Structure formats: C-alpha cells, structure tokens
Amino acid sequence: MKKLMQGRLVPLLMLFLAFALVASACGGSDEPADTTTTVADAGGGGDDGGDDGTTTTAAPADPVDPVTLTVWSWRTEDEDAYNEIFDVYEAANPGVTVEFVPFVNTDYNTILSTGLTGDGGPDVAQLRAYGGIQPLIEAGQLLPIDGELDLSNFTDNVLKAATGQSDGRVYGVPFAYQAFTAFYNVGIFDELGLSEPTTWDEWISTLDALDAAGYIPISAPAADNWMLAIIHDAIGAPRYGGQDFEAAILAGEKDFTDPDYVASIGLMQDLQQYLPDDVVGVSYEDSKTLFLTEQAGIFIGGSFEIGFWRDNGPDLDLGVFAVPAPPDSLAESSVVGWMDGSYGVNASSDSVDDAKKLVEWMGTVEFGQLFTTKIKQLSPIPGTTPDDPLLAEFGELFAASPVSYLSLVNFRYGDPSADSLFREGVVKMWLGDSTPEEIAADVQAGVFQWFTPGG
Amino acid sequence: MAPRLLAGRNVRSTPSSGVGRTAPPWTILAVFIAPAFLLYTVFLVWPLVQALFFSFFEWKGTARGAFVGFDNFGVLINRFPLNEQLPNAFWHNWIFFFGTMAIQVALGLLFAVLLQRKRRGKQFFRTTFVLPFMISALVVGYIWGLILNPTFGPFNAMLKSIGLENLARPWLGDPATAFPVVILVNVWYWLGFPMLLFAAGLAAIPEDYAEAARVDGASSWQVFKHVTFPLLTPVFGTVAILTFIRSFNVFGLVWALAGVDGGPAGATDVLGLLFYRTAFQGGVDAFGVASALAVVMFITIFGVSMIARWWFGRIEEGLA
C-alpha cells in the first residue's frame, strides 16, 4: 500500500488536486484576467465598433425565436417599475423577454466595467452621463448607435450626455434629466406669512424670517459634500453668467479665476449662516431628515428627491421655486439641470439586433411616458408629461430657464474633476481654511491639467 | 481510544521507533504544499504581479494601451491634487498606526494582565473585549457615525443632558477631532486582538521566573518590569507588525465614519480611500494610476514589515 502511495497514487492525486485548484481558481480570477485580453482586443476594434456590431451579429432573423435581453441598472429602487415598463415591450414583441437586473448604485460602475469585458455581461446597460460614460467608450465596450437608431426625439445637447468625447459618436439613449432648485415647506411659509421669493432681497428676508422663527433656513449637507457644487450652481449660476460663462470657458475666453465666477463662490460663503450648525458634520441623510421633520424651511434639492419626500413625508406640503438671481448677476434666475444617463448596447452582446431594437424603443414617447409616470422622473423626450404636479413644475421651471450643471456636464472628463475640487474647497472655506479665490485657483489648476479649451 | 492515542504519542516520542525521523518523499510533501502554494500564487502573488504590470501601461477604461514606463508613478507625484493628497493620506496612515499602537498596546496589555489575575468572570470579559472585532468594520463605522452624529446622535444629547453642552461638537465634522475620533473607534474595534495576544504571551511565561524574582525580593512592579515585560517582546513585535499592516490597509472603517473623501476637508483621508477614489472615481486613465498607487502601498507595507521583523528579531536575540 505504501509503495502504491508513493508510486502511482500520489502523483495522480497531486495532478487531480492541482487541476481542481487551478480550475476553481480560474473561475474566480478569470474575469479580471479576461478583462485585460478581451478588453484590450475590444478596445482595438473600438474605433470601428459600429461596423463590428452590425456585421458580427448572429441573432436569428426569425422573430419567434425566444430571446432574453438582460438590462443592467443602478436603480435597485425602480426594479418593479422597470419590470412593468418592460412588460409593455414584451407584449408588443413576442418571444422577447427583458430581464431587469439592478445593482447597488455605488458599486455599479465597477460591476458594469467588469461585466462588459467578458461573458455574462448585459445586453443593454444603464450608463452614466458625460465623463462617466467615457471609460466604457474608450475601452470599446459599447456600440455606437448614431446613424443606426432613430434618435430624432433628442437634441444634440441632450445626446451630449451619451457622446464619446474622442470620436463624437452617440452610445446611448438618454432616459432622464434631473433639475435642481429650492424645495420649501408650504406649511412653514404659511405659518410665517412668507411667499415664494422673486427677488434676491426677498430671498434674503425669507431666510432671515425663517432664522428668526427658530427654523433652520436651508438644510444642506457638507459631510456628504457632493451636493455642494449643485447648490452653488442653483444659487450662483446667474451670478457668473450661466450658459454664457459655460460657452466662454469651453471656448477658452474665460476660466475659473474669472472675477464673476469667484464672486459666485462668495455667495456660498454668505450662505453658511443660513445652514444647519456644524454643517460640515451634516450628512446628506441628516439634511433630508431636517427638512422632512420640519426643522428646516428650505431644501435645495433635485427632482430625483421627489420620490423620497412622497414616500417618507406623504403629508408634507411641498413647493418649489427658482432661487432669484443675486445682485450683479450676468444672467437671469435659472434652474440647474443635467442628463442623468442613458441606455446603451453592449458591444459584445449575443443579441445585438434585439438589444438595439429595445434601446431604440427606450427613445420613444411610449417609453418616455411610462418612465416618467412609473419612475417619477423627468423624461427628456418631448411630449411626455409627469403625473406628479411637483415633478411637472420642476420640468416647467427648467424648461423656462435651463442652465447646465456646469461642472458635471463639462468638467468630469478627466481627473481631477471640477466638482471634486470645488466641493472640497467649499468645505475648507466653511471651516475657515480657504477663500473663494483659493477655491477658484484650485479648480483652475486641477482641471486645466487635462482640459483644453476649444478642444 | 485514549490508550491508543497515548500509545501513538509514546511511539512518536520514542527515538528508537524511527517513525518520523526520515523526511517524507517529495511527492508526499508536494501534495501537502500544493494547495496552499497554488491558492497563494493564484490569489495573492499573481494579482500583485498583475498590478505591477498594469502600472507600467497607459489605460483607457479597462483597455490596456501602450507601455509608458513609470509615467503612472509620475502622475502620483505631479498631478494636482493627487500630489497633495498622497502625502497627506500617507502621513495619516502613519498617525493612524502610531495612535492605534500607543493606545491599544497600553490598554491591551493592561486588560490582559488584569484578566490574568482575575479568577471569576475571566471568560466573560475576554469575550466582551473581543466581541467588537467580530463585527464588520463597516457596521462599526456606521454605528459610531450614528452615535456621534451632531444633529441626531445620542452622544452629544447625553453631553447636553448632563450639562456639558460646551463639549458637544460635530465630532466627525471638525478637522481637529475627526481623525482622533477615527483612531479611538479603531482602538475600540480592535482592542480585543492585542489583548488576546498579550494574554497568550503572559500564559506562556513560566510561573517559576516570577517566583524566583519574588524570592530574590522583587516587588510586583519589578517582576512585571524586569521579567514579564521583556519576555513579551515577541508579542510586541507581532502586534506592531500586524497593526502596521492593518493601519496601512484601513478602508472600511474610515469610509463608514468619514466618507469616501476622508472628510472634513481631507482630515481623515488615508491611502485606502485615496486608492478607491483614484480607481473608481478617477478619469479614463484611472486603472494605471490606481495600479501605481497599489504598488506604492504594497512596497511600503512589505518593506516596513520586513524591517520591523528584522528589528524585533534582533531584540529577541539580544534577550536570549
């Protein structure tokens, strides 16, 4: 027996063990390893990915052949609503099953970039907007759809959110836009005899009245500082010139050290007295709770928060208004907005034709209306109307005086992004460690490392 | 069963039996070594080599581009604000290590000594101290974040209720207190670990040594200072090296307490958070820059651990 152990059995056992281990290990490590090779290959073919997509597809032409399309998304909270929306598509397209697979928002980018590299990825993916989509485009993981699908419902400005910066091609069908302005508690306003301010003086006296009555005038977070660049645009965009400034900085005629832009950052400094005490320790959830529990009168927030208010404060009487333009403004009062993202086709999908057909449907009024009704967000497709009156008002305010969320729409294409520098600077300023001039200089120094005006 | 076991033990310990004296053939050795070796290679060595490899290339998303030498390392040093965030985070990891080490060694040793002397309730207290590190770092961070919340947290409410409202502050929102609080929470979280190691070290010291010292007239303090303490040197070495590795790899706890930016204003930023931001919130070239950062982190941790091991080894030799 001992001899047998040493003679044959052991090497055999070893071989088996080694094989089993390698096989199981590969199961785990295959994805990243695959990432390099397949993705690199896909990247190589990325430039002419559009042709690839149409010629290599092996999807059967027979429409009755069942096909399952997987759609990945970061909206776990919308799973039921999406399933209802896709039921409509399935009913109109016999044989097609759409499987909606949501992932946790914060992990989604990593999951998607890994998923798109090998087998087992989605056919259709929800894509981040503007700079967020670029790594996937650069890696050749998405199929260009301009010239392939009907995108007539979208303006170039809307499609910018899904356009490759280096090749100018469109890779996704935008699904929603967000607008940002001031929510207010109608009950508190009525109690204090306040009305929606229409001038800067009225805005300031409203804040003072709230303060005097013991309310926190504006609830805002600075521990979760991603809101700060948005709040700045909601209040300061008219001061620095809104769309005109955007055009000027993109053309290289102005930069972030522009005195009007610096003055707009100064408005954030003036705002601090109206924010919760110790605002740098207040999280996003805390700031929403302060407004929800009627400790704060105003919350500068986004259309995407309406669902939260409706679910958590069904009795809360809410109104919205655009913050009036501050003194010396170069533009009219405005509402900040941006495209939230798009849906695109995985370049290595097994069912490219079916996936394209689904994505094309997601650019129709039918989808847009279902989307805005069931998911309670604003659809960028003309002819869609939200059910929720507050959401509809958001849409109207934005349509009346739209301004791009400057840092997200234009300055997230490289590292560091404008808003990461900006929000860090505002926290320092609120702690007394920075000034509007220093913040502007930091944003300028950081962004202009990778940004070329007019490029 | 017991007699057979005993018999077995006797056989092994009898030199004349010859069993276990000769080394087993390489094939047998290989069978036993292979699983660990393969797992180690596939899951540890290979990813490390891969990170090093990645760091020398240009990246566009997950697509590998041209070989760029040390360019990605250059970005770490030159690109604003990485060039400011990297030394800031690096420095914070060191403070995190020294702060944690100072407090947890003092308290861990104190509790280990107290528990060694205690006869009743030893198991209960030991379990209680060890309990926190059985919880996920994220959960610990989340719970402490709630407790210290400046708006709704019970800690400030308690201070106010006992007339100490002057002390109430945004513990995690004030740059002066945020990082010390993170270190204290980490000590609370991890205290049981050095305590267990010190308890094991204390138990391994033969009682005879202390007895001999006492016979020579040494006081309890002198026994501890001149006998027990030096004999715990290997434990100090182990605690120091493991704490160092943990301190330089810390992520979840700081992320849950202070957010991904290591706020407020970078006051709690550490290399783990910087790596996360670079890798997952960076630009199109994030993969290469993040790989370079990972390599820098690994070299630091590996290098310092090796030096520390060598240093503690020399101290131990000096004692022997």
Interface residues (C-beta under 8 A of the other chain):
Chain A: M5 Q6 V10 P11 L13 M14 L17 A18 L21 V22 A25 G28 S29 P32 A33 T35 T36 V39 A40 A42 G43 G44 G46 N109 T110 S113 T114 T117 G131 Q134 P135 L136 I137 E138 A139 G140 Q141 A222 A223 D224 N225 P276 D277 D278 V279 V280 G281 V282 S283 D286 T289 L290 Y413 G414 D415 P416 S417 S420 L421 E424 V427 K428 L431 D433 D442 A445 G446 Q449 W450
Chain B: P25 T27 I28 A30 V31 A34 P35 L38 L39 V42 F43 W46 P47 Q50 F54 K60 G61 T62 A63 R64 G65 R79 F80 P81 L82 N149 P150 T151 F152 R169 P170 W171 L172 G173 D174 P175 G259 D261 G263 P264 A265 G266 T278 F280 Q281 G282 G283 V284 D285 A286 V289
